Amino acid sequence: MDDEVTRRLVHASTSALPLAYVYVAEISWRHVQAFLVLAMVGALGLEIVRLYVGLEWWIFDRLTREYEQENLAAYFLGGVALTLVAFAFPPPGADPLFSSPIDPSPVAVPAMLMLTIGDPFSGLLGAGELRSVKQTWVLLATFGLTTLIASAFVPPAGAILGGLAATAADGAKPVVRGYVVDDNLTIAPAAAVTMFLAIEYLPALPL
């Protein structure tokens, strides 16, 4: 349980990046993207050494689960997800390192926070349980929190649908050919895409 709490706290600490963009005027979206790229380059190096060379480091033993021992770790997959969202969905008025083919949208920050806050919150509620699908009350709590997070950034319909997408991605861990598809890889992209589509197209739907 101590290791589980530690994992969740480390996970939640990554909220500092999107929150810094929101609250620190000197930090631009370009800084967020650059930090993520550098972090992912470093993380990829660590994963290559860990998986193919053999890195006996206590922090990996403590912060990774059994199914991650021979696969890419959850922290790396989460970093991939954050990086994809940061580059695909730059906020309005941002100064991205590279232009995105997608119109500027406010979905990136809430999608990131759904991963960095919503996922560890859900994980602590269901700690110690080995389930392919989380309990209903955990799913409802996760939906409430992720929708609340999104509502600070996007319209209500986008927040609700984004919360549903994040909850669905968080609530189930599908296994593909023996490989567990970690929710760290799916929560932020699923939420970002869903919120983007809701913002772009729901207003055009007939009442």
Secondary structure, DSSP 8 states (H G I E B T S, - for coil): -HHHHHHHHHHHHTTHHHHHHHH-TT--HHHHHHHHHHHHHHHHHHHHIIIIII---HHHHHHS-GGGTTS--HHHHHHHHHHHHHHHS--TT---SS--SS---TTHHHHHHIIIIIHHHHHHHTTT---SB--HHHHHHHHHHHHHHHHTTS-HHHHHHHHHHHHHHHHB--EETTEE--HHHHHHHHHHHHHHHHHHHGGGS--
